[in-house]
Amino acid sequence: MRDGKVIDTSDRFKLLNFNNEIYSLLIQDVKLGDTGRYTCWARNKFGEAMTEAYLNVISESSSVII
């Protein structure tokens, strides 16, 4: 989720799975609009877990050559 809204997988947002144990969110071609609070929930028969991270996208300053 980003800012409380579910993220659908797409060409830019991919959920990666490593050995069916570790999951990662891959954001390709990051844009300023991707800034926000990302939340991940996981649940199985043993319980549940949640983690959050804040992504702050900063645009690269333009260089001026004179």
Protein Blocks (a to p, Z undefined) as FASTA:
>chain_A
ZZhiacdddfklccddehhlaccdddehiafklgccdddddddfkbccdddddddddddd
ddddZZ
